[in-house]
């Protein structure tokens, strides 16, 4: 069994976290575009919270 250095483990987990975050952001953007076309008034209400 091979033990990885701590910084290597942290880096791998960090990359996985960024990759997962990127997927979530893409999904949220996709749903936001759908809601924007389907319910414009709904997006106006939450636009202040979605725009970072």
N, C-alpha and C positions, 0 to 999 in steps of 0.2 A: 504494500500500500504506500502510495507516494503522498507526502505531505507538502502542500504548497505554502510558500511564504505568505505571511499575513497580508502584505500589500497586494499580492497577486489575487488572493481571495476577495479582498475588498474591491479591487479593480473589476474583477469578473462580475461581482454582484452589482456594482455601480453601472456597468454596461448593460446588464440585464434590466436594471431598474429604468435606465434611460430608454431602452428599447421598448419596454412595456409602456412607459409614459408616452412615447411617441405614437404607439398604436392607439392608446386611449384618446390622445389629442386628435388623431386623424378620425376616429369614430365620432367624437364629439363634434368636430367640424362638419363631418358628413351629415349628422343628424341636425345640426344647426342650420345647414343649408336647406334641408328638407323643410324644417319648421319655418324658415324664413320665406320659402315659397308658398307653403300651405297656410301658415298663420302669421302674417306680418305683424299684426297687433300684439301677438304673444311675444314675438322677438323684441318688440319695442319695450315691453315691460321688463324683460330679463337682460336686455343688452347692457345695462349698467353693471351687472354682475358677471356677465360672460367675458366682457372686454377687460383684459388685465393690463 
